[in-house]
């Protein structure tokens, strides 16, 4: 009987966290060298990036109930890209808030697009890795979902800035929807139950990131970007509305 191979050791959450902060530090140094903004804006950039990545790394290091696996490693890599995207927000917002320009520079839009695109694409990979390696966990799924939500919020802010604030404030609803739902859970504890599988929900969630990324591309005319983003928001409102109706009906039947 041939000897069995010992199981491959799982990746280290602490080791990946340290590497993630090193990568973020290098990226922030590049942002500081390339961006022509004030020192306060750069400080805000660093604080945003460190806050985003720090929350991600903390959640992986403190996880005790389920193991940290290969898919989580991909999600941590994604979180570095999300943190860099967050760091870019003050760079684009500063000229607008200081009334130096009505909209951010095209170079900034391309920069956010270039950093956020791989973070969005990798979203479809970590789940497959978890299933193929047999390391899928509920904690990993929640971890991935929170990184997705952070990316959508960052992209919605970036698109709102490109489309023109304050008129494009409604774009922020795309990124805020999940957090508003979490706040609503405090008032409606009966909503705290697993939702059934929904192809519409999954498709709509995937559309949001793609539309927001497209709306950031300077080659896309602003009217088209506005129309596409409005349609994406409408689909998202319908998706959340369907889930709320299901939760309410289910809660009444169980009460």
Buried (B, 14 or more C-beta within 10 A) or exposed (E): EEEEEEEEEBBBBEEBBEBBBEBBEEBBEEBBEEBEBEEEBBEBBBEBBBEBBBBBBEBBBEBEEBBBBBBBBBBBBBBBBBBBBBBBBBBBBBBBEEEEEEBBBEEBBBBBBBBBBEBBBBBEBBBEBBEEEEBBBEBBBEBBBBBBBBBBBBBBBBBBBBBBBEEBEBBBBBBBBBEEBEEEEEEEEEBEEEEEEBEEBEEBBBBBBBBBBBBBEBEBEBEEBBEBBEEBBEBBBEBBEBBBEBBEEBBEEEE
